[in-house]
Amino acid sequence: MPDYNLYKVASMALGSVCASLGCYGAFEFAYRLEGSVSYLVIAAPVVALTAALIPPLAEATWRSGAYVKALIWWATLVPAGAVVFFAAAERVHVAKAGAQAERSALRSAASRAQAALTRSEASLAAARAEANAARAQKQCGPVCRAKLAAEAAAQADVDAAKRELLVAEKVATADSPLQAPVWLLPAALDLVAFMAIWTGLSIGPVKGRRGEPGRRRRRRMQRRSKPPARRPVANDNNVVPFGAA
């Protein structure tokens, strides 16, 4: 019996947590759509809670003999579970889309930094060629000094572009080749909530030596309690058994 209580409490606690998360997700999703508290916003968590309780209700209805009601309960689980599923799926989609947009922006910044570095290196090559031609002169006049200064400025631009590219490449991460689909987390949340609450409300006592005796044990006890059947004594030719009066 203690094992039964432990499993029941653990299952109900897990199911309650998952069902609460589903209710909160449905409420948040409906509130974002409505923009204010309305009957639809309040109905969303109520439907989510009902979806978590439908499996034990359908099972109890089936056991009571109301098979049509039980089938209708199972059919009701489809739209009720869809409320929780799509609310969580929308949240996961928004979170994944935001992260992907951020990574895409960082990769675009790295691409722009690479293009800027390429242009700076081309300008540096042209300025260096003119500066080398100016250095070949015997005297370096104003034009020569201007070309040398242009080379130094181009070199500074290249160094700055390299630093910007390094910073951009550090934060620009590629997408993982293995990504969970959007429906995985909502489906897992719904299934865990349904099964945990269903199990917690319908689990029976554990059969064992310390618990209630099972069928086989009860049958063995009944056999042992019955007195052994007496065998009939043969009495041919009216022979009286020994010891009979």
N, C-alpha and C positions, 0 to 999 in steps of 0.2 A: 504493500500500500504506500509506503513512503516514496518508492520509485515512481509510482503513478502520479502522486502529487508533484514531485519534482519535475517530471517531464511536462505535466500539464501547465505548471506555472511558467516554466521556461518557454514553452511553445506559445502560450498566451502573451507573455511579455514581448517576445520577438514579433509576433503578429501585431500587437498593439503599436509597437514602435513603427513598423513598416506602414500600417494603416494610417497612423498619425501623419507620417511624411506624405503619404498619398493625399490625405485630406488637405494638408497645408499647400501642397503643390496645386491641387485643383482650385483651392481658394485664390491663390496668387495668380494663377492663369486666368480665372474668371474676372478677378479684380482688374487685371491689366486690360482685358477686353472692354469691360464696362466703364472703367475710370472712376467708379464710385460704388459704394455698397448698395446692392439691390437684391431682389429675391433670387436672381440667377447666381449672384456671388455667394449667397448663403446656401443655395441648393447644391452647388458644386461639391463642397465637403460632405454634405449629407449623403449625396449619391455615392461618393467615394467610400464613406463608412458603410453604407448599405452593401456595396459591392464586396467588401471584405467579409460581411456576415451572411452573404447569400449561400455559400457552400454548406455551412452547418444547417441553415434553415431548409435548404432543399433536401438534405439528407434526412432531417427529422420529419419533414413532410412525407418523404418517400416511405420511411419506416412506419408512419401512421396509416399508410394505405391510400393517401391522396396522391396518386401517381400523376394525375393531370396537373395539379398544382406544383408538384416537384419539377416536372418538365418545364412549366412556365417560369419557375424560379431560375432554372438553368438558362433558359432563353433570355431572361432579364439580366443575367450576369454579363452578357455580351455588350449591350450599350453602357451598362453601369461601369464595367471594367474599362471600356474605351474612354470614358471620361478621365479616369486616372492616368491611363496610358498616354493619351495625347497631350494632357497637361504636362506630364513629365518629359515627353518627347520634345515638346516645344521648348522647354527650358534647356534641355540638352543641346538642341539645335542652335539656339541663340548663343549658348556658351561656346560651342565648337566653332560657330561662324565668327564670333568675336576674336577667338584665339587665332583662327586661320587668317582673318583680315590683318591682325597685328603682325603675324609672321610674314604675310605677303608685303606689307608696307616696309618692314625692315629689309626684306630682300630687295625691294625696289630701291630703297635708299642705298644699299650696297651696290646695286647696278649703276645708279647715278654717280656714286663715288668712283667707281671703276672707269666710267666714261670721262669724268672730270680728270682723272689721273692720266688717261690716254691723251687727252687734249693738252694737258700741261706738259707731258713728255714730248709731244710734237713741237710745242712752242719752245721748249728748252733746246731741242735739237737744232731748230732754226736759229735761235739766239746764240747758241754755242758756235755754230758755223760762222756767223758774222763776227763773233768775238775772236775766234781764232784767226780770221782774216785781218782783224784790226791789230792783233798782237804781232802779226808779221811785219807791220810797219815799223820803221826806225823810230819814229816819234809818235806818241799817243796824244792826239789832240782831243778837242771836245767830242768829236764824232766817235773816236775810239773809246773814250771813257763812257760815252752813252751806251755803246754796244756792250761794253763789259758790265755796266750796271744792269742792262737788260738781261744779260745772261745770269747775273746773280739773282735778279727778281724772278726769272723763270725757274731757277733752281729752288728758290724758296717756295714757289707755287707747287712744284712737284713734291717737295717734302711735306707741305701741308696737305696735299691731296692724298699722299700715302698714309698720313696719320688718320685722316677722315675715313679712308677705305678700311684701315685696320679696325677702327672703332665700329664701323658699320658691319663688318664681317663677323665681329665677335658676338653681336646680338642677333644677327640674321641666321636663324636656325631653319633647317629643312623639315618638312613634314615627315612624321613617322611612317614607315611602310606598312605597319600594322596599326590600324585604327579601329576602335570599337564602333559598330554601327549605332545610329541614333536610337534605335528601338531597343537596344540591349538592356540598358539600365531601367527604363520603364517596365519592360517585360519582367525582368528579375524582381523588381519591387512589387509588382502586382502578384506574381506567383508566390513569392515568399509570404506576403500578407495573407493571401487566400489560404494557402496550405497550413501556415502556422496557426491561424485562428481556427480553421476547420479541424485540425488535429487536436488543438487544445480543448475544443468543445465537444469532440466526439470520441476521444481516446478512452478506452476501457481500462479496468484494473489489470495490472500485470499478473499473469498466472504463474505460480511457482510454489515451491515448498513453503515459503513463508507467507504467501498470500492465500487467497481463496483456492481450495482444491479444484483441479480441473475435472473434466468428465472422466478421464481414465482413472484418476485417483479415487473419485467417488464410486465408480463401478467396482474397483478393487475392494474398497471398504465395504460395499454392500455384499459382495461375494463372501468376504470373510465373516460378516455378521450372520449370514444364513447358516442354520444348523445343517450338517451333512444328511443327505437322504439315506434312509435305512433300506437295506437290500431285503427283498422278500425271501423267506425261508422255504425251501422245497418241502412239501408234505405229501409225498406219494404214499398210497396204500394206507392212508390214515395213520401214519407214523407220527407219534407225538414227539415234538422236539424235546431234547434233554433239558430238564429243569422246568418244563411246563407243568402246570397243575393238572 
